[in-house]
Every structure is written in structure tokens, then in C-alpha cells.
Amino acid sequence: MFGVASLALLFAGSASAHTIFQEVYVNGVDQGHINGIRVPDYDGPITDVTSNDVICNGGINPYHQPVSQTIIPVPAGATVTAEWHHTLAGADPSDSADPIDASHKGPVMAYLARVDNATQTDVTGLKWFKIWQDGFTPSDQSWGVDRLIANKGKVTFQIPSCIPAGQYLLRHEIIALHAAGSYPGAQLYMECAQLQITGGGSTSPATVSFPGAYSGTDPGIKINIYQTLSNYTVPGPSVFTC
């Protein structure tokens, strides 16, 4: 009985060890907690890659109200940091699952989509391009999530310098693969930040759609990570570069 109870407690802890993208830094300057980001109150994942919830969340995990109307100014070419934590309460050194449980290994990614108005409520039909990813390092079997945890929930990447000025949504995403041996099993966590990109150029990147960019049979979505891996294919398109 002790063994069964212990396993149940372990599963319950793992199942609730979720995460939320909740803070943006531009060239190292903090833009404020949940400021300019569509954050849900609940930190749960999306497991259906065909659902509209994979765009910016907010469906089965309703947004915290009121949704921020801030649009964060970001120069093209700027360095942006995304910060994740287990709950909307922010960093909690006493929480072993903050920023995310260490078992939730997988890639971390950033996408952009140009929009007419970064506060618009309808996010269906947008055209997304990937600007950054941190996947898997075979030499030490480490994941993007491992590096995010080591950096206390923060990852840093650059906004492409050649894309047109305008308003964009920044879709930041973690895919946790601890239960991805079958589909649905991979846990997708994502939120969208509202940006005003200034400067820039005139390059139009190739784009993908959400849902549509991922399939339940993708090798980066359906995978057994409990083995020595020689490689890993991060889901979605290749990273756009200028």
C-alpha cells in the first residue's frame, strides 16, 4: 500500500508541475510582471496539437482578467528575455517545481506573427515564423528546459533585425516530453506577448500556421525520452535568420 500511495503522490506532483510565461525583458530591462502578456490563471498544458488553444492558450485555460492591453516596444535586433514560473505568483525559491519541474524535459521555442493590432482578441489565421529554439544536446543528453531551469526560468534570444516594423505577437513555448511516448502525451505550454517592433527592414519570412505546424506523429511530439538519444527534431519550421 505504501508503494502505491507513494507512486500516486509522485504522479500528482508531476501532473501539477506546470509553468507560465509571465515576464518580458527588452535589452535587459524588465517590462513588468504579466505586463503585455496574455497569461492564464491556471498553469496547465495543451496536449491536442490540432486545437486553437495551441496558438496563444486562453481557451481551456482562460486568461487572467483583465488581459493586459500593454504593447511592449522592441527595437528590431534587440535582445529579448522570456521568464517562466510555476505559477503566476512568480519566482518561488521554496518551490521545487519552479520554474518548471525538472522531469518536464523538452525544447523551448519563440515565434513571431505580424498583426494589425497586438491587442486583438482573434488570433486564428495568423502566420508565424520561428525566431529561436533550444532543443537537445546529444553530448550530455540535456534539453532546453534544463538550461531554462538553470537560468531560473529565463531564456534570451534576439528579434531579427531585418523584419518589417509593426505590431507582432511573440509566442513563447515549452514542450514537455516526459509523457510523450504516445499521443496525446506531450505537454505544450505557451503564452503570447504583445510587441511593437520598431526599425527593422523589409524581409518577409516564410510562415506556418497554428494549429497546423505540429502533428501528433511528429518525431518531436511523439517520442520516448527515457533512452540515450543520438538526436532530436524540434517540432515546427526551421529558425528564420536574416
C-alpha atoms as an extended CHARMM CRD file, in Angstrom:
* protein
*
       242  EXT
         1         1  MET       CA              0.0000000000        0.0000000000        0.0000000000  PROA      1               0.0000000000
         2         2  PHE       CA              2.8410000000        2.3750000000        0.8080000000  PROA      2               0.0000000000
         3         3  GLY       CA              4.3180000000        1.8550000000       -2.6430000000  PROA      3               0.0000000000
         4         4  VAL       CA              1.0370000000        2.5590000000       -4.4340000000  PROA      4               0.0000000000
         5         5  ALA       CA              0.3770000000        5.6490000000       -2.3090000000  PROA      5               0.0000000000
         6         6  SER       CA              3.8910000000        6.9310000000       -2.9290000000  PROA      6               0.0000000000
         7         7  LEU       CA              3.5100000000        6.4970000000       -6.6900000000  PROA      7               0.0000000000
         8         8  ALA       CA              0.1620000000        8.2840000000       -6.5960000000  PROA      8               0.0000000000
         9         9  LEU       CA              1.6810000000       11.2240000000       -4.7510000000  PROA      9               0.0000000000
        10        10  LEU       CA              4.6000000000       11.3150000000       -7.1820000000  PROA      10              0.0000000000
        11        11  PHE       CA              2.2360000000       11.3260000000      -10.1740000000  PROA      11              0.0000000000
        12        12  ALA       CA              0.0620000000       14.0220000000       -8.6420000000  PROA      12              0.0000000000
        13        13  GLY       CA              3.1060000000       16.2150000000       -8.0360000000  PROA      13              0.0000000000
        14        14  SER       CA              4.4090000000       15.6820000000      -11.5570000000  PROA      14              0.0000000000
        15        15  ALA       CA              0.9940000000       16.2610000000      -13.1240000000  PROA      15              0.0000000000
        16        16  SER       CA              0.6650000000       19.6570000000      -11.4730000000  PROA      16              0.0000000000
        17        17  ALA       CA              4.2250000000       20.8140000000      -12.1270000000  PROA      17              0.0000000000
        18        18  HSD       CA              3.2480000000       23.2290000000      -14.8780000000  PROA      18              0.0000000000
        19        19  THR       CA              4.5190000000       26.6540000000      -15.9330000000  PROA      19              0.0000000000
        20        20  ILE       CA              3.5410000000       30.0830000000      -17.3310000000  PROA      20              0.0000000000
        21        21  PHE       CA              5.4710000000       32.6190000000      -19.4500000000  PROA      21              0.0000000000
        22        22  GLN       CA              4.9030000000       35.8160000000      -17.4570000000  PROA      22              0.0000000000
        23        23  GLU       CA              7.6230000000       38.4180000000      -17.8840000000  PROA      23              0.0000000000
        24        24  VAL       CA              9.4970000000       40.0770000000      -20.7550000000  PROA      24              0.0000000000
        25        25  TYR       CA             12.8150000000       41.9260000000      -20.6950000000  PROA      25              0.0000000000
        26        26  VAL       CA             13.9680000000       44.1070000000      -23.6120000000  PROA      26              0.0000000000
        27        27  ASN       CA             17.7350000000       44.6240000000      -23.7990000000  PROA      27              0.0000000000
        28        28  GLY       CA             17.8320000000       43.5900000000      -20.1420000000  PROA      28              0.0000000000
        29        29  VAL       CA             15.0750000000       45.9650000000      -18.9780000000  PROA      29              0.0000000000
        30        30  ASP       CA             12.1600000000       44.2990000000      -17.1650000000  PROA      30              0.0000000000
        31        31  GLN       CA              8.8200000000       45.2640000000      -18.7390000000  PROA      31              0.0000000000
        32        32  GLY       CA              6.8030000000       44.2910000000      -15.6610000000  PROA      32              0.0000000000
        33        33  HSD       CA              5.1240000000       41.2140000000      -14.2500000000  PROA      33              0.0000000000
        34        34  ILE       CA              2.4110000000       39.8990000000      -16.6510000000  PROA      34              0.0000000000
        35        35  ASN       CA              2.6450000000       43.2390000000      -18.4670000000  PROA      35              0.0000000000
        36        36  GLY       CA              1.9330000000       42.9200000000      -22.1890000000  PROA      36              0.0000000000
        37        37  ILE       CA              1.3840000000       39.1360000000      -21.9840000000  PROA      37              0.0000000000
        38        38  ARG       CA             -1.8410000000       37.1490000000      -22.3030000000  PROA      38              0.0000000000
        39        39  VAL       CA             -1.4450000000       34.9240000000      -19.2560000000  PROA      39              0.0000000000
        40        40  PRO       CA             -3.8930000000       32.3050000000      -17.9600000000  PROA      40              0.0000000000
        41        41  ASP       CA             -4.6600000000       31.9380000000      -14.2720000000  PROA      41              0.0000000000
        42        42  TYR       CA             -4.0300000000       28.1930000000      -14.4790000000  PROA      42              0.0000000000
        43        43  ASP       CA             -0.6370000000       26.8410000000      -15.4800000000  PROA      43              0.0000000000
        44        44  GLY       CA             -1.8440000000       23.6860000000      -17.2600000000  PROA      44              0.0000000000
        45        45  PRO       CA             -0.7040000000       22.3730000000      -20.6530000000  PROA      45              0.0000000000
        46        46  ILE       CA             -2.3070000000       21.8730000000      -24.0410000000  PROA      46              0.0000000000
        47        47  THR       CA             -1.9690000000       18.3060000000      -25.3580000000  PROA      47              0.0000000000
        48        48  ASP       CA             -4.0830000000       18.4910000000      -28.5430000000  PROA      48              0.0000000000
        49        49  VAL       CA             -1.8570000000       19.9490000000      -31.2630000000  PROA      49              0.0000000000
        50        50  THR       CA             -4.9060000000       20.4390000000      -33.5220000000  PROA      50              0.0000000000
        51        51  SER       CA             -6.6440000000       22.7600000000      -31.0450000000  PROA      51              0.0000000000
        52        52  ASN       CA             -6.8120000000       26.5370000000      -31.4190000000  PROA      52              0.0000000000
        53        53  ASP       CA             -5.5430000000       26.6150000000      -27.8360000000  PROA      53              0.0000000000
        54        54  VAL       CA             -2.0170000000       25.9660000000      -29.1500000000  PROA      54              0.0000000000
        55        55  ILE       CA             -1.9710000000       29.4690000000      -30.6490000000  PROA      55              0.0000000000
        56        56  CYS       CA             -1.8710000000       31.6420000000      -27.5260000000  PROA      56              0.0000000000
        57        57  ASN       CA             -3.5860000000       29.4870000000      -24.8620000000  PROA      57              0.0000000000
        58        58  GLY       CA             -6.6360000000       31.1320000000      -23.1990000000  PROA      58              0.0000000000
        59        59  GLY       CA             -9.2390000000       28.5210000000      -24.1390000000  PROA      59              0.0000000000
        60        60  ILE       CA             -9.3190000000       25.6140000000      -21.6860000000  PROA      60              0.0000000000
        61        61  ASN       CA             -7.0160000000       27.7850000000      -19.5580000000  PROA      61              0.0000000000
        62        62  PRO       CA             -8.9030000000       31.1200000000      -19.5040000000  PROA      62              0.0000000000
        63        63  TYR       CA             -6.9030000000       34.3340000000      -19.3770000000  PROA      63              0.0000000000
        64        64  HSD       CA             -6.2600000000       36.2190000000      -16.1910000000  PROA      64              0.0000000000
        65        65  GLN       CA             -8.5400000000       39.2510000000      -16.1520000000  PROA      65              0.0000000000
        66        66  PRO       CA             -8.2070000000       41.9650000000      -17.1490000000  PROA      66              0.0000000000
        67        67  VAL       CA             -5.9810000000       40.9370000000      -20.0380000000  PROA      67              0.0000000000
        68        68  SER       CA             -3.0770000000       43.3630000000      -20.3170000000  PROA      68              0.0000000000
        69        69  GLN       CA             -3.5530000000       45.9890000000      -23.0430000000  PROA      69              0.0000000000
        70        70  THR       CA              0.1220000000       46.9790000000      -22.9700000000  PROA      70              0.0000000000
        71        71  ILE       CA              2.0820000000       46.6910000000      -26.2100000000  PROA      71              0.0000000000
        72        72  ILE       CA              5.7770000000       46.3650000000      -25.4460000000  PROA      72              0.0000000000
        73        73  PRO       CA              8.1250000000       48.4500000000      -27.6440000000  PROA      73              0.0000000000
        74        74  VAL       CA             11.0380000000       46.4130000000      -29.0040000000  PROA      74              0.0000000000
        75        75  PRO       CA             13.6570000000       47.6240000000      -31.4950000000  PROA      75              0.0000000000
        76        76  ALA       CA             14.3890000000       45.1940000000      -34.3180000000  PROA      76              0.0000000000
        77        77  GLY       CA             17.6210000000       43.4100000000      -33.4480000000  PROA      77              0.0000000000
        78        78  ALA       CA             17.0230000000       43.8030000000      -29.7180000000  PROA      78              0.0000000000
        79        79  THR       CA             17.6900000000       41.1070000000      -27.1590000000  PROA      79              0.0000000000
        80        80  VAL       CA             14.5380000000       39.7700000000      -25.5230000000  PROA      80              0.0000000000
        81        81  THR       CA             14.3360000000       37.6080000000      -22.4190000000  PROA      81              0.0000000000
        82        82  ALA       CA             11.2820000000       35.4990000000      -21.6060000000  PROA      82              0.0000000000
        83        83  GLU       CA             10.7760000000       34.4600000000      -17.9870000000  PROA      83              0.0000000000
        84        84  TRP       CA              8.7030000000       31.4490000000      -16.8870000000  PROA      84              0.0000000000
        85        85  HSD       CA              7.4750000000       30.3770000000      -13.4590000000  PROA      85              0.0000000000
        86        86  HSD       CA              5.3850000000       27.5900000000      -11.9920000000  PROA      86              0.0000000000
        87        87  THR       CA              2.5140000000       29.8920000000      -11.0300000000  PROA      87              0.0000000000
        88        88  LEU       CA              1.5060000000       33.4910000000      -11.6590000000  PROA      88              0.0000000000
        89        89  ALA       CA              2.9030000000       34.3470000000       -8.2310000000  PROA      89              0.0000000000
        90        90  GLY       CA              6.3230000000       34.4930000000       -9.8860000000  PROA      90              0.0000000000
        91        91  ALA       CA              9.6530000000       33.2040000000       -8.6210000000  PROA      91              0.0000000000
        92        92  ASP       CA              9.4700000000       30.9570000000       -5.5540000000  PROA      92              0.0000000000
        93        93  PRO       CA             12.7990000000       29.5380000000       -4.3560000000  PROA      93              0.0000000000
        94        94  SER       CA             10.9150000000       27.2760000000       -1.9270000000  PROA      94              0.0000000000
        95        95  ASP       CA              9.0290000000       25.5880000000       -4.7940000000  PROA      95              0.0000000000
        96        96  SER       CA             10.9780000000       22.6350000000       -6.2030000000  PROA      96              0.0000000000
        97        97  ALA       CA              8.8640000000       22.8070000000       -9.3810000000  PROA      97              0.0000000000
        98        98  ASP       CA              9.6830000000       26.4630000000      -10.0850000000  PROA      98              0.0000000000
        99        99  PRO       CA             10.1180000000       27.4930000000      -12.8630000000  PROA      99              0.0000000000
       100       100  ILE       CA              9.0720000000       24.0130000000      -14.0710000000  PROA      100             0.0000000000
       101       101  ASP       CA              9.5780000000       20.5140000000      -12.7370000000  PROA      101             0.0000000000
       102       102  ALA       CA             12.9360000000       19.0560000000      -13.7810000000  PROA      102             0.0000000000
       103       103  SER       CA             11.1640000000       15.9670000000      -15.1750000000  PROA      103             0.0000000000
       104       104  HSD       CA              9.4750000000       18.0980000000      -17.8460000000  PROA      104             0.0000000000
       105       105  LYS       CA             12.3390000000       17.8730000000      -20.3200000000  PROA      105             0.0000000000
       106       106  GLY       CA             11.9480000000       19.2170000000      -23.8300000000  PROA      106             0.0000000000
       107       107  PRO       CA             12.5780000000       22.1090000000      -26.2250000000  PROA      107             0.0000000000
       108       108  VAL       CA             11.9410000000       25.8250000000      -25.7660000000  PROA      108             0.0000000000
       109       109  MET       CA             10.9450000000       27.9920000000      -28.7440000000  PROA      109             0.0000000000
       110       110  ALA       CA              9.9830000000       31.5130000000      -29.8050000000  PROA      110             0.0000000000
       111       111  TYR       CA              7.7600000000       32.5280000000      -32.7260000000  PROA      111             0.0000000000
       112       112  LEU       CA              6.5350000000       35.8560000000      -34.1080000000  PROA      112             0.0000000000
       113       113  ALA       CA              3.3970000000       36.7270000000      -36.1020000000  PROA      113             0.0000000000
       114       114  ARG       CA              2.6590000000       40.1390000000      -37.5650000000  PROA      114             0.0000000000
       115       115  VAL       CA             -0.7620000000       41.5390000000      -36.6250000000  PROA      115             0.0000000000
       116       116  ASP       CA             -2.8100000000       44.6490000000      -37.2950000000  PROA      116             0.0000000000
       117       117  ASN       CA             -3.2730000000       45.2170000000      -33.5710000000  PROA      117             0.0000000000
       118       118  ALA       CA             -1.2800000000       43.3340000000      -30.9450000000  PROA      118             0.0000000000
       119       119  THR       CA             -4.2210000000       43.5130000000      -28.5280000000  PROA      119             0.0000000000
       120       120  GLN       CA             -6.7090000000       41.9670000000      -30.9730000000  PROA      120             0.0000000000
       121       121  THR       CA             -8.6290000000       39.0850000000      -29.4320000000  PROA      121             0.0000000000
       122       122  ASP       CA             -8.8120000000       36.8940000000      -32.5450000000  PROA      122             0.0000000000
       123       123  VAL       CA             -5.5270000000       35.0670000000      -33.0770000000  PROA      123             0.0000000000
       124       124  THR       CA             -6.7380000000       32.4600000000      -35.5780000000  PROA      124             0.0000000000
       125       125  GLY       CA             -5.3080000000       32.5170000000      -39.0780000000  PROA      125             0.0000000000
       126       126  LEU       CA             -2.0710000000       34.2600000000      -38.1450000000  PROA      126             0.0000000000
       127       127  LYS       CA              1.1760000000       33.4510000000      -39.9600000000  PROA      127             0.0000000000
       128       128  TRP       CA              4.0090000000       32.5090000000      -37.6270000000  PROA      128             0.0000000000
       129       129  PHE       CA              7.7610000000       32.2160000000      -38.0710000000  PROA      129             0.0000000000
       130       130  LYS       CA             10.2050000000       30.7280000000      -35.6120000000  PROA      130             0.0000000000
       131       131  ILE       CA             12.9900000000       33.0540000000      -34.4420000000  PROA      131             0.0000000000
       132       132  TRP       CA             14.7340000000       30.8870000000      -31.8400000000  PROA      132             0.0000000000
       133       133  GLN       CA             14.8520000000       27.4240000000      -30.3500000000  PROA      133             0.0000000000
       134       134  ASP       CA             16.8090000000       25.4480000000      -27.7820000000  PROA      134             0.0000000000
       135       135  GLY       CA             16.3060000000       21.7510000000      -28.3000000000  PROA      135             0.0000000000
       136       136  PHE       CA             18.5230000000       18.8200000000      -27.3430000000  PROA      136             0.0000000000
       137       137  THR       CA             22.2860000000       18.4280000000      -26.8930000000  PROA      137             0.0000000000
       138       138  PRO       CA             23.2920000000       14.7900000000      -27.5270000000  PROA      138             0.0000000000
       139       139  SER       CA             26.7470000000       15.1040000000      -25.9620000000  PROA      139             0.0000000000
       140       140  ASP       CA             25.3290000000       15.4720000000      -22.4640000000  PROA      140             0.0000000000
       141       141  GLN       CA             21.6910000000       14.4610000000      -23.1310000000  PROA      141             0.0000000000
       142       142  SER       CA             20.4900000000       17.8920000000      -21.9700000000  PROA      142             0.0000000000
       143       143  TRP       CA             17.4220000000       19.8340000000      -23.0420000000  PROA      143             0.0000000000
       144       144  GLY       CA             16.3450000000       23.4340000000      -23.4820000000  PROA      144             0.0000000000
       145       145  VAL       CA             14.2200000000       23.0410000000      -20.3540000000  PROA      145             0.0000000000
       146       146  ASP       CA             17.3360000000       22.0480000000      -18.3790000000  PROA      146             0.0000000000
       147       147  ARG       CA             19.0090000000       25.2950000000      -19.4030000000  PROA      147             0.0000000000
       148       148  LEU       CA             15.8710000000       27.3130000000      -18.6460000000  PROA      148             0.0000000000
       149       149  ILE       CA             15.7750000000       25.8370000000      -15.1350000000  PROA      149             0.0000000000
       150       150  ALA       CA             19.4830000000       26.5140000000      -14.6170000000  PROA      150             0.0000000000
       151       151  ASN       CA             18.8540000000       30.1630000000      -15.5390000000  PROA      151             0.0000000000
       152       152  LYS       CA             15.9390000000       30.4460000000      -13.0610000000  PROA      152             0.0000000000
       153       153  GLY       CA             13.2220000000       30.4640000000      -15.7070000000  PROA      153             0.0000000000
       154       154  LYS       CA             14.8310000000       32.8560000000      -18.1740000000  PROA      154             0.0000000000
       155       155  VAL       CA             15.8420000000       32.3680000000      -21.8040000000  PROA      155             0.0000000000
       156       156  THR       CA             17.2620000000       35.0770000000      -24.0580000000  PROA      156             0.0000000000
       157       157  PHE       CA             17.1100000000       35.4550000000      -27.8370000000  PROA      157             0.0000000000
       158       158  GLN       CA             17.2770000000       38.1780000000      -30.4960000000  PROA      158             0.0000000000
       159       159  ILE       CA             14.4860000000       39.7740000000      -32.5030000000  PROA      159             0.0000000000
       160       160  PRO       CA             15.5250000000       39.5780000000      -36.1910000000  PROA      160             0.0000000000
       161       161  SER       CA             16.9100000000       42.9050000000      -37.3830000000  PROA      161             0.0000000000
       162       162  CYS       CA             15.5540000000       42.5820000000      -40.9390000000  PROA      162             0.0000000000
       163       163  ILE       CA             11.8000000000       42.1050000000      -40.3540000000  PROA      163             0.0000000000
       164       164  PRO       CA              9.4010000000       44.9930000000      -41.0040000000  PROA      164             0.0000000000
       165       165  ALA       CA              8.3940000000       47.3750000000      -38.2460000000  PROA      165             0.0000000000
       166       166  GLY       CA              4.9110000000       46.8850000000      -36.8860000000  PROA      166             0.0000000000
       167       167  GLN       CA              2.8830000000       45.0960000000      -34.2580000000  PROA      167             0.0000000000
       168       168  TYR       CA              3.5550000000       41.4430000000      -33.5480000000  PROA      168             0.0000000000
       169       169  LEU       CA              2.6500000000       38.6520000000      -31.1920000000  PROA      169             0.0000000000
       170       170  LEU       CA              5.5540000000       36.8030000000      -29.6130000000  PROA      170             0.0000000000
       171       171  ARG       CA              4.5510000000       33.1880000000      -28.9690000000  PROA      171             0.0000000000
       172       172  HSD       CA              6.8920000000       31.6170000000      -26.4430000000  PROA      172             0.0000000000
       173       173  GLU       CA              6.6140000000       27.8780000000      -25.9180000000  PROA      173             0.0000000000
       174       174  ILE       CA              7.8790000000       24.9190000000      -23.9340000000  PROA      174             0.0000000000
       175       175  ILE       CA              7.0930000000       21.3450000000      -24.9810000000  PROA      175             0.0000000000
       176       176  ALA       CA              7.4570000000       18.9140000000      -22.0640000000  PROA      176             0.0000000000
       177       177  LEU       CA              8.1530000000       15.3720000000      -23.2560000000  PROA      177             0.0000000000
       178       178  HSD       CA              8.0570000000       13.3370000000      -20.0310000000  PROA      178             0.0000000000
       179       179  ALA       CA              4.8170000000       11.6020000000      -21.1450000000  PROA      179             0.0000000000
       180       180  ALA       CA              5.3170000000       11.8460000000      -24.9180000000  PROA      180             0.0000000000
       181       181  GLY       CA              5.7450000000        8.1270000000      -25.6220000000  PROA      181             0.0000000000
       182       182  SER       CA              2.2000000000        8.1200000000      -27.0110000000  PROA      182             0.0000000000
       183       183  TYR       CA             -0.0930000000       10.8180000000      -28.3950000000  PROA      183             0.0000000000
       184       184  PRO       CA             -1.6160000000       12.8230000000      -26.8280000000  PROA      184             0.0000000000
       185       185  GLY       CA              1.1220000000       12.9420000000      -24.2510000000  PROA      185             0.0000000000
       186       186  ALA       CA              3.4980000000       15.8230000000      -24.9790000000  PROA      186             0.0000000000
       187       187  GLN       CA              2.5620000000       18.8750000000      -22.9050000000  PROA      187             0.0000000000
       188       188  LEU       CA              2.6340000000       22.2190000000      -24.7170000000  PROA      188             0.0000000000
       189       189  TYR       CA              2.9060000000       25.4110000000      -22.6870000000  PROA      189             0.0000000000
       190       190  MET       CA              2.6410000000       28.7370000000      -24.4780000000  PROA      190             0.0000000000
       191       191  GLU       CA              1.6500000000       32.3450000000      -23.9880000000  PROA      191             0.0000000000
       192       192  CYS       CA              1.7340000000       35.3430000000      -26.3270000000  PROA      192             0.0000000000
       193       193  ALA       CA              3.3110000000       38.7260000000      -25.6210000000  PROA      193             0.0000000000
       194       194  GLN       CA              2.2170000000       41.8920000000      -27.4510000000  PROA      194             0.0000000000
       195       195  LEU       CA              5.0360000000       43.7490000000      -29.2060000000  PROA      195             0.0000000000
       196       196  GLN       CA              5.5730000000       46.9270000000      -31.2300000000  PROA      196             0.0000000000
       197       197  ILE       CA              8.7230000000       46.2990000000      -33.2580000000  PROA      197             0.0000000000
       198       198  THR       CA             10.4730000000       49.4470000000      -34.4450000000  PROA      198             0.0000000000
       199       199  GLY       CA             13.1880000000       49.9410000000      -37.0410000000  PROA      199             0.0000000000
       200       200  GLY       CA             13.8340000000       46.7510000000      -38.9480000000  PROA      200             0.0000000000
       201       201  GLY       CA             13.8760000000       46.0760000000      -42.6680000000  PROA      201             0.0000000000
       202       202  SER       CA             11.6720000000       44.5590000000      -45.3560000000  PROA      202             0.0000000000
       203       203  THR       CA             12.2940000000       40.8100000000      -45.2250000000  PROA      203             0.0000000000
       204       204  SER       CA              9.1670000000       38.6480000000      -45.1520000000  PROA      204             0.0000000000
       205       205  PRO       CA              9.9440000000       35.2580000000      -43.5550000000  PROA      205             0.0000000000
       206       206  ALA       CA              8.2760000000       32.0230000000      -44.6310000000  PROA      206             0.0000000000
       207       207  THR       CA              5.4620000000       31.2080000000      -42.2210000000  PROA      207             0.0000000000
       208       208  VAL       CA              3.4220000000       28.3840000000      -40.6980000000  PROA      208             0.0000000000
       209       209  SER       CA              0.0050000000       28.2280000000      -39.0880000000  PROA      209             0.0000000000
       210       210  PHE       CA             -1.1550000000       27.2260000000      -35.6100000000  PROA      210             0.0000000000
       211       211  PRO       CA             -2.7600000000       24.7800000000      -35.4230000000  PROA      211             0.0000000000
       212       212  GLY       CA             -1.0870000000       23.0340000000      -38.3320000000  PROA      212             0.0000000000
       213       213  ALA       CA              2.6100000000       23.4620000000      -37.6710000000  PROA      213             0.0000000000
       214       214  TYR       CA              2.7130000000       20.3440000000      -35.4780000000  PROA      214             0.0000000000
       215       215  SER       CA              1.3040000000       16.8440000000      -35.9380000000  PROA      215             0.0000000000
       216       216  GLY       CA              0.7250000000       14.2030000000      -33.2850000000  PROA      216             0.0000000000
       217       217  THR       CA              3.0330000000       11.8980000000      -35.2530000000  PROA      217             0.0000000000
       218       218  ASP       CA              5.9410000000       14.3640000000      -35.4620000000  PROA      218             0.0000000000
       219       219  PRO       CA              9.1070000000       12.7930000000      -34.0420000000  PROA      219             0.0000000000
       220       220  GLY       CA              9.4850000000       15.8270000000      -31.7950000000  PROA      220             0.0000000000
       221       221  ILE       CA              5.9570000000       15.4130000000      -30.3930000000  PROA      221             0.0000000000
       222       222  LYS       CA              5.7190000000       11.6190000000      -30.0350000000  PROA      222             0.0000000000
       223       223  ILE       CA              8.9740000000       10.3410000000      -28.5520000000  PROA      223             0.0000000000
       224       224  ASN       CA             10.3110000000        8.1870000000      -25.7340000000  PROA      224             0.0000000000
       225       225  ILE       CA             12.9340000000       10.3130000000      -23.9980000000  PROA      225             0.0000000000
       226       226  TYR       CA             13.8390000000        7.5740000000      -21.4930000000  PROA      226             0.0000000000
       227       227  GLN       CA             16.7220000000        6.2830000000      -23.5780000000  PROA      227             0.0000000000
       228       228  THR       CA             20.0430000000        7.5340000000      -24.8790000000  PROA      228             0.0000000000
       229       229  LEU       CA             19.1420000000        9.7320000000      -27.8260000000  PROA      229             0.0000000000
       230       230  SER       CA             21.5040000000       10.4690000000      -30.7080000000  PROA      230             0.0000000000
       231       231  ASN       CA             19.3830000000       13.3910000000      -31.9050000000  PROA      231             0.0000000000
       232       232  TYR       CA             16.0400000000       15.1480000000      -31.5520000000  PROA      232             0.0000000000
       233       233  THR       CA             13.9970000000       17.0060000000      -34.1620000000  PROA      233             0.0000000000
       234       234  VAL       CA             12.4580000000       20.1660000000      -32.6990000000  PROA      234             0.0000000000
       235       235  PRO       CA              8.8500000000       20.4640000000      -33.9340000000  PROA      235             0.0000000000
       236       236  GLY       CA              7.8530000000       23.1590000000      -36.3860000000  PROA      236             0.0000000000
       237       237  PRO       CA              9.7950000000       25.0320000000      -39.0580000000  PROA      237             0.0000000000
       238       238  SER       CA             13.4660000000       25.8890000000      -39.0910000000  PROA      238             0.0000000000
       239       239  VAL       CA             14.5880000000       29.0560000000      -37.3420000000  PROA      239             0.0000000000
       240       240  PHE       CA             14.3700000000       32.1600000000      -39.5200000000  PROA      240             0.0000000000
       241       241  THR       CA             17.5770000000       34.1440000000      -39.9250000000  PROA      241             0.0000000000
       242       242  CYS       CA             18.1120000000       37.4300000000      -41.7300000000  PROA      242             0.0000000000
